[in-house]
């Protein structure tokens, strides 16, 4: 297992480079650049000033040279300075916003596992029952309804009309002076709705994957043999079948990490949460190339780490798996 982890870590390097290269090319092909933003703010900017700005940002160099200069800085974890007028380091901006997004996604994944897996197992055990049919209807609703639309409805009904949930931010005014436990409750109060709405689609899909996987496993011969021997149904489902049914679900769970991170852009912007998703949206609007590349690189790295964790969990769930033919 250790050799496999080392090999996977080294294989992540060229993959990460490929992601950054594609991201850099897509950003460069997009219309507009920081200089045009400055011109829009001040139409009296002279051509000489524009040329100096382009030279200062290295925008006057060929595309391959710009990527090479960025890559050399990135190798020492230097993402450069933001094109924003504050001129702050990109790594400092990301470090401020990353914990919020990271905790939201971790809590979201935990919720998906804690809720979707039991629902999927129960739906498979009582197939075609009223419970299974009702869960199927709810799943289709979760798939069909856009997350941002549900978020807007929740903000209007629960936030504005009923006043049950905050509709923006992650803390109340003056919360920094409160005791830690009260700050924690306030933080949970603000993030409960964005997290629940953000994982709704993943929750619906994962429960269906779990149901389908369980139904495939319980039709295997060894399950039939266990039933013929008189093994209790609870033991069959929760001891023999569940572990094998988790294997494809673990893979899907690892692949859901990019969706959760990408969804952060929508829900953080919708609920005005100062996370990495909102930072990315603001950077795109400002054509802040270093900040965009920094956020994309960190997001890609988190996705690769999530897939690696899924592969490790896949091996732990099935001890028969040996990577690379190793025993």
Secondary structure, DSSP 8 states (H G I E B T S, - for coil): -HHHHHHHHHHHHHHHHHHHHHHHHHHHHSS--HHHHHHHH-TT--HHHHHHHHHHTTTTS-HHHHHHHHHHHHHTT---B-SSTT--BHHHHHHHHHHHHHHHHHHHHHHHHHHHHHHHHHHHHTTTSHHHHHHHHHHHHHHHS-HHHHHHHHIIIIIIIS--S-SS-SS-TTGGGS-HHHHHHHHHHHHHHHHHHHTHHHHHHHHHHHHHHHHHHHTSHHHHHHHHTT--HHHIIIIIIHHHHHHHHHHHHHHTHHHHHHHHHHHHHHTT--SHHHHHHHHHHTT-HHHHHHHHHHHHHHHHHHHHHHHHHHHHH-TT--GGG--
